[in-house]
Amino acid sequence: MAEIIFHSKQDANKFYHHLRECLKYDPDYENILLFEDRHIVKVLNGSVSEEFFQQFKGAFYDFITVIKREDWFREILMNQFYFEDFEEQQQILEILYSIMDGQREDLSHFLKDSVEEPNVKEAIEHVLQENVSFSFDSFVKFRLRSYLELLESYVEISIDEYKMEQEYQMFVQMLRDFLANREPKMEKLHLLFDDEITFYNEELQEIKRGELTKMIDRRLLVNHPVYVDSASIAPLLSLAPTAIFLYVKDEDAPLVRTIKNIFEERVIVRAYHGLRELKNREGGGTSAKNHG
């Protein structure tokens, strides 16, 4: 028999219902009982098959690495980093899970040394012997210390990313506010994204870098020198065109995304070779460079 003692009634209930849901046990195993006054879950009374015992260990592992992991993430956020707002916690956890799921390749390498699975399974194997009684909280404190430290490192990475995203959103909104007060200096502007960005006017003629520099509103560089890229964002904000055509190879490139976020419905994204085809069709841009 395994007898697991919980200090928290809530944890005991979570574990009990988790077992009922995952094990799908036969009536012979309905003796999984919860003694609420002592928060004890008794499991595996009498003789059980090896298959059932392995299923139980799997359920215990899932309880730790799925159900309790979520609780621990929130505790770390609250107690160590003072994020008490539930919605803010949720945003950080969404970032965290996206990193763990490999959706953010630029950050996933920070987790490549993760050894959570073997460490937790080894701890379970060690403690979960037949006819054993143990405290879940002591098990966590002494056997899962390295696992909890690992979770803390995950949270730290996610908080850093969350703060960067918050700063980015503030940056985008600041530039939208600047743009809202600008009169358009031209109707259409074409940008070709290659090794560098090349600007073309409405007649599809290249705007030289020196010309662009003269067009920049100096207030942008004085008031926001850290945030504004003088080669792309500053000219765009200064000219404030009604329509911006982007000719790109990768629509998800960071600068492309930023321009789309700032200028929103003004942006039209087209294929990289679209500008060359447009110039050929209209017969314009004789002074422009031959890109593509």
N, C-alpha and C positions, 0 to 999 in steps of 0.2 A: 504494500500500500504506500502511496505517496500522499503526504499531508503537507499542504502549503499554507503557511500562516501569513496573513496580510495585516499590516498596521492600519491600512485604509479600507474602510468598508466599500468605498467606491471601486477600488482596485479589485477587491474580492468579487464584487458583483460583475465587473467587466470580464474578469477571467472566467467566472462560472458560465456566463452567457456565451462567451467566446467558445468555450469547450462544447457547449450544447450545440452551437451553430456549426462548428467545424468537424467534430468527430462523427456526428450522425450515428451515434451508438445504438446498439440493439437494447431491448428492454433489460437484458442482463446487466447493463452498465448504467441503469438509472439510479444507482446508488452514489452518483456524484452529488454530493450534498454541500450546502452552504450553511454553516452555523453562524448566524449573523452576530450573535453576541461576542464571538471570539474571532470573527473574520477568517475562518478556516475553510479551505476547500479540500475535501478528501477525495482522492482519485485512485482508481485501480484497486478497489477492494477485491480480495480473493485472487483467484488465478486468472490471468488474462493472457491473450496470445501475444507473441512477439510483434506481430503486425500491428495490433492495437497499441502496444507500448511505443512503437516507433511513430505511430500517428499522433499519440499524445505528445511526444517530444517535439514533433513538428508543429503542433498547435501551440505549445509553450513558446517555441522559437518565434512563431508569428505574433504571439501576444506581446513579446518583448520588442521585436523589430518593426512592428506596424502600429499596434494600439498604444503601447507605452512609449514608443519613440516619439509619437506625436505629442504626448503629454510632456515628455522631457524637453522637447524642443521649445514648447511654450514656457515651461518653467525656467529654462536657460534665458529665454528672451526677457522674461519678467524679472527674475531674481538677479541675473548677472549683468543684463544690459538695459534694464528698466524700460522695456517696451510694454506698457500696460494696456494700451488700446488694442482691442480684439481685431479690428480691421487692419491696423498697422501690422500686427502679428501675422495676419492672414496673408498680406502682401509679401512679407519676408519669407513666409513658408512656401508660397507659390514659387518664388525665386529659388529657394532651397531645393524643392522637389524637381524643378526643371533642370537644375544643375545635376542632381543625382540621377535623373533619367537620361542624361546625356544630351539634352536639348540645347545646352549652351556650351558648345565645344571649347570656346575660349576660356571657360572657367572649369570645365570638367577635369582638366589635368591636375587641378589642385586636390582632387579626391582620388587620384589614381593609386595612391598607396593604401587605400582603405582595406582593412582586414577585419571588418565587422563580422562577416559571416562565420569564418572559422573560429574567431575568438568567442563569439556568443555560443556557437554550437559546442565548442570544447567545454565551456563553463556549464552548459546544460548537462552534457554527458557526465561531468564530474559530480554534479550535485544530485542528479536524478537517478538514484539507485533504488532498488526495491526496498520496501519497508523503511522509507526515509521520511523524516519530518524536518522541514526547514523553513526559515523565515525568508519570505520573498525580498523584504527590504534589506536584510543583511546580505542576501545573495547579490543584490544589485550593488550594494556599497562595496563589497570586497571582491566579488568575482567579475563585475562589469565596469570596474573603474576605468579601464582603458577605453571601453566602448563609449562611456559617457564623455570622456575627454574628446573622443573622435566626434561625437555629436556637437560638442561645443565648438570645435574647429569648423564644422559645417555651418553652424549658425553665424560665426564671425565672418566667414566669406560672404554669406548671403546678406548680412547687414551692410558690409562694405558696398556690395553691388546695389542694394536698396538705396543707400545714401547717394551713390553716383547717379542712379536713375532719377531720384528726387531733384538733384542739382540740374540734371539734363532737362527735366520738365520745366523747372524754373527758368532756365536759359531760353528754352523754346518760347515760353510764354512772354518773357521779357522782349524778345525780338518780334513776336507777333504784335505786341503793344506798340512797339516802335513803327512797325509796318502799317498799322491801322491809321496812323496820322500822316502817312506819306502820299503825295500825289504821284501817280505813275509818270515816269519820265519817257516811257515808250510803251507801245502796245504789246509787242512780242519780242522775246529774247530767246535765242537758241544756244544751248550749251552742249558741247561734245565732250564726253568723259573719256579720256585716253590716259596716257601716262601723266598728263596734266589736263586741266580744264581749259577749253578754248571757247570764247564767247563770240557769237555772231548776232548781228542786228537783224532788223526786220527784212532787209534786202539780202540776207544770208552772206553778208560781208563780215570778215573777221574784225573784231574790235581788239586792237593791239593792247598789250598790257599797260603801256604808258597812258593810253587813252582811258582805260578802266580806272587806273589809279587817280586820274584827275576827277573822275566822276564820283569818287567815294565821299560820302558825307563824313567829315572829320570828327563829328560828334560821336560816331560809332566807335572809332578807334581810341578816342580820348576817354569816353565813358565806360567802354567795355573792352579794353585791350586784350584781356585774357581769353574772352569767349569768342570773339568775332574773327573769323578767318579772312584776312585782307585779300586773299586770292579768289575767293568765291562768295562767301556769305555777305561780306561788306558791299561789294559791287551790286549784288542782287537786291539787298535792302535799300541801297541808295537809289537805284534805278526804279525799283518797285514796279516792274512790268505787270501788265494785266494778265499776260499768259507767258509761262516759262516752259519751253520745250526741252526736255532732257533726253539726250541720245546716249544710251548706256549699254554696257555689256552685262552688268550685274545690278539689277534693280534693288537688291538688298544691301548694297555697299553702304557703310555708315554715313558718308556725306550725302549720298542720294536720299537716304531716309531722313536725314536732318532737314534738307531742303524741302522735302515733301511735308514734313511736320510743321515747318515754319510757314510755308506759302500755301499749303493745303490745296484748295480747289483751283488755284492758279496754275498748278503744275500738271503738265501732260508728259508722261514717260513714253518714249518711243525706242525702237530697236537701234542699236549702235549705228548700223548702216543707213538708217532712215534719213539722216541729214544729207549724205552724199546723193541718195536717190532723189531727195527733194530738190537739191541744187541742180542735178542733171535734168529733172523734169521742168523746172522753171527757168533753167538757163541763166541763173543768177550766180552771184558770188565769184566773179572773175578774179577778184583780188584776194579771195580766201585761200587758205592752205588746202591742199588736197589730202584730206584725212581718210583713213579706212582702207 
